[in-house]
Amino acid sequence: MIKIDNVKKVFNRGTVNENWAVKGVSVDIKQGSFVTVIGGNGSGKSTLLNLVAGYLKPDEGRILIDDEDVSNVTDYKRASYIGIVFQDPLSGTAKSLSIEENLAIAMKRGQKRMFGMGVKSRDREFYREQLRMLDLGLENRLKDKAGLLSGGQRQALTLLMATLVKPKILLLDEHTAALDPKTADKILKLTVKLVKENSLTAMMVTHNMKQALSLGERTVMMQLGKKVLDVDGEERKKLTVTDLLELFSRELGDEAYDAGML
């Protein structure tokens, strides 16, 4: 289980630019659940994801993974627990390395010792099997540099790399926002497939309300650094995008317009 316990994060403390990006947020994510997190620009949703990933450390509160407090554990040491896919398709792979070399790095996530210069035959066959599931023909391009792939292909490869060694939690930071609609839909379907087949725990940040309600089984809404809504079960199943907007408006009033959500 992932436990975000009354977490707070401030930037530029003590200056005129002081900004409390996350203000006492608590979220418990059960093993095997898929949670979507939505909010306007500056709502704190990506900051919260980066706190879970270990790229940021909380100023107050705790983050626990399977009851272990990892609040001050470095992102490198936390890497063995976490798979992450960012918005930019180019950020998740090493463009100068081949597809199989990128996968070899992913297999060693969280370990100090890196892969050797050669990729063993048995590993290559495993990579080919995994790539075949993507249905992009990449299983026949193991030696190609990642930099030769399209944005959608690189994002699919990044998603596979993030789940190759089963993480405690898969973090998805608007991972389809930079893709064209057709490619984004393909990546979302692949995401659902990998999460389901591997029984992964996932947390996905998105601006898209339709995605927030159609994916996973729970939706958390943030604004101005606070958790303003947290819905799941039958209540969530009945919600439409219009309902979500109305709930959001009721919580924030005129601030909903400032947040760019209405």
PyMOL commands that set and color helices and strands:
alter all, ss='L'
color gray80, all
select helices_A, chain A and resi 45-53+75-78+99-107+121-132+138-140+146-148+151-164+181-197+209-214+233-237+241-252+255-258
alter helices_A, ss='H'
color red, helices_A
select strands_A, chain A and resi 2-11+19-29+34-39+60-65+68-69+82-85+169-173+202-206+218-223+226-232
alter strands_A, ss='S'
color yellow, strands_A
deselect
rebuild
show_as cartoon
